[in-house]
């Protein structure tokens, strides 16, 4: 079941964050991303109350269901379980994958952030369902991110068999290079969530992904 969910993730994976939407409503941004063809939307909210995050996550999960796409909750395993999200994303300093499994139900996937080959190998060993690898390029969306780059992505692709989601500073100009280095999915924030037309920006990146994936 989890492997089927991960396969559905293949494509453009969008992070919506209330601090990076140009003051637009997170739900509107998420809906536009789904309408543009995003395979997955993750909610990353470091500023709202847990009650507000639950309310927002519940609505995004419904939007994802209506679109036939996926919703991933960032950080909060309890909220992921409450709203029955498709999965949870955790960083290297967050709750461990094994502990997430205690809270989540059997169908929910868990992804991890990785900047090093050793981190990715360990994430795979402990059963992460997907590996987010980055930052690929400089990004202002997450100030404490660590650089990984295309070379590390290539090395992680060679060292692991788990689904890879490349993240960090990816846009229309460099998406092809990221896919060529071994990514299965591409995670994008600012290039979509700060675009004037979120749906159109998502649609362009989805088309680029599809074209690069078959070439």
N, C-alpha and C positions, 0 to 999 in steps of 0.2 A: 504493500500500500504506500509506504513512504517513498519508495523508489519511483512509483508512478507520479506522485506529487512533484518530486524533483525533476522528472523529465518534462513536466508541464511548465517548469520554471524557465526552460530554455528560451532565451530571447532578451528583451529589454526589461530590466528590473529597476524600478524607480524608488528612491527614498524620498518620502515626504516628511518635512520637518518644519514646524511652525516658525522657526527662526530663519528659514530659507525659502520663503514663498512670495517674497516681495509684498508682505502684509496681506496676502490673499488667504481666504479660508482653506484650511488643509483639506477638507472634504471636497471642495470644488476642484482643487488641484489633483487630488487622487482620482476623482471621477473623470476629469479630462485626460489623465494619463491612461486610465482604463479604456476610454473611448478611442484613444490614439493607438491602442493595440499593445500596451504594456502587458507582459506576461505576469508580472509580479509587482506589488507595491508593498513597501515596508514603511511602517510608522515609527519614526524616531522622534521622541518628544522628551526633552530634558528639562522643560520649564513648567509644564502644566501639572495640576494636581492629579493624583491617581484616579480620582473619580472622573475628572474630565477626560483623561486618557482612555479609561474604560468606555466612556460614551462615544468618543471619536473612533476608537478601535472597533466597536460594535458596528458602527455605520460603515466603516471602510470594509469590514468583512462582508457585509451585505452587498456593497458595491462590487466587490471582487466576485462574489457568488453570482450576481446578476450578469457580470461580464464574462463568466467562465474563466476567470483568472485567479491568481493566488494573493493572499494577504499574509504578510510576515510581521510579527510584533518584535520590536527591538527591546532587549534587556529584560522586560518584565514577564517572567514565566507564569506568574499568577494571573496576569491579565490575559496572556495568550490562552491559558486554560479557560478562563471565564468566558471569553468571547468566541472560543472555538476557532481561533485563527488556524491557518494552514501550517504555520510554523513559528519559530522563534529564532532570533539572531542574537548571538552573544559575542562579546569581545574577549580578548585574552585575560582581562582582569575581572570579568563578570563571572556569574555562576557557572560552574563546570557543566559540561555536556551531560555527564552521568547524573548530576543533581537535577538538571532540567528534566530528565526522563522521569524522575520521581513525581514531578508536578504535572507534566504534560500527559495527554493520552497517547495511546500507541500509534495513532495515525499522524500525529504532528511531527514535522521535521524540525531539526535543529541545525543551524549554520553557524560557523565561527569566522572571526576575523583573523587573518594571517598575513604577516609581512616577511616571514622567513621560511625557508624550506623545512627547517626542523619543526617549526610550529605547525605547518600544514601536515607533515607526516604524523605528528602527535595527534592532531585533530582527527585525522583519518583513523588512527589506531583506536581512539576512544569512541569512534562511531558517529562523528559528525556527518550529517547527510549532504552538506555542501560546504565548500571552502571558499570564503570571500578572500581574495588576494589583492592587496594594495597597500599603499596607494600607488597606482600606476604612474600618475603624473601629479604635479603640484595641485593642491585643492584648498580652497578657503572654506569649504563646507564643514570640515572637521579639523579643528586646529591642532589636536594632539595625535593626528595620524602619523604613521611612520612610512618612509618610502620603501617601495618594493621594486617597481619597475618591470619592464618587459623581460629582462633577462631572468629575474627571479620567477616570474610567471612561467616562463619556458621550463625552468628547472623544476618547478612544482608540478607542472604538467607531466614531466618525465618521471617524477618520483611517486606520483599518486594516481589513483584511478577514480577518485571522487569528483563529482560535478564541481567545476570551478566557476565562480562568479568574480570577474575582474571589477575592481572599483577604484575610484579616485581620479578626478580630473579628466574623465573620458567625455569626448564630444564627437561631433561629426568628422572632425579632421583626423582623429586618431583611432576611431573605433575599429577600422580594418586591421590596423597593426596589432591591436589587442586580441582580436579573434585569431589572427595568424600565429600569435604567440601561444595559443592553446586554451583560451577562455571558452566555456560553454555558454555562458550568459554574461551580460554586461550591465553593471549597476551604475546608474546615473542619477545625480541629484540636480545640481545647479543648471546644467545645460537644458534640463526639462522644467524643473520647478520654478526657475527664475525667468523662463522664456515668456515673452509677451503673450504668445498663444501656446499654451501647454499641450493641447491636443495635437496641434500641427507639428510642434517640435518632436513629440513622441512618435508621431506617424513617420516623420522623416527618418528618425533613428531606427525605427522598426524596419523600414524599407532597406536602409543601409545594412542592417544586421542580416536580413534575409538574403540580400544580394551577396554579401561577403561569405555567408555560411555555405552557399551553394557553389561558389566560384573556386 
